[in-house]
Amino acid sequence: MGSAATASRYLRAPRRLGRVISDVIKPGLDVLFCGINPGLVSEATGHHFARPGNRFWPALHLSGFTPRLLLPAEQDQLLDLGLGITNVVARPSAKADELTIDEMRQGGRELTEKVERYSPKVLAVLGVTVYRQAFSRKKAQVGLQLDTIGPTRVWLLPNPSGLNAHWQLPALAEEFGRLKASL
């Protein structure tokens, strides 16, 4: 079954409200990638960045973080590469703009606690708007931030969602590559 048919099947399936996507995390990672929140395909599959058209996995590979293009179902292999995944907000939604500012701010507090507990070298937040809202940084731009969480550096990357038309795959991979080169 093709990826478009798979996505269509998941979007038509009854929603399992309240399903939480497990973090891919362990102490001491090089980079903890942080999405905004799970989409509906991720909710249905239990895998991060699972919607066909999301450019996270291709950008990760093209930037040199992974030796080959991984599938969302292979997300646990990231741990062996010193990489992990979490989200600012755990609640799945069709679009990130369905989240409230309160959810994003609470998510920012919970993310801070998680980063303090697991101590990755870099927290890479995938989305300018969610970072600005969650951490009250109205002027934040893509790239290394002045803020840290303890010793953890914070790096802001563009949202890899296919809905983010401002960033195409080559530019996303270039930004991911800047982070990779800084390690």
Secondary structure, 3 states (H helix, E strand, C coil): CCHHHHHHHHHHCCCCCCCCCCCECCCCCCEEEEECCCCHHHHHHCCCCCCCCCCHHHHHHHCCCCCCCCCHHHHHHHHHHCEEEEECCCCCCCCHHHCCHHHHHHHHHHHHHHHHHHCCCEEEEECHHHHHHHCCCCCCCCEEEEEEECCEEEEEECCCCCCCCCCCHHHHHHHHHHHHHHC
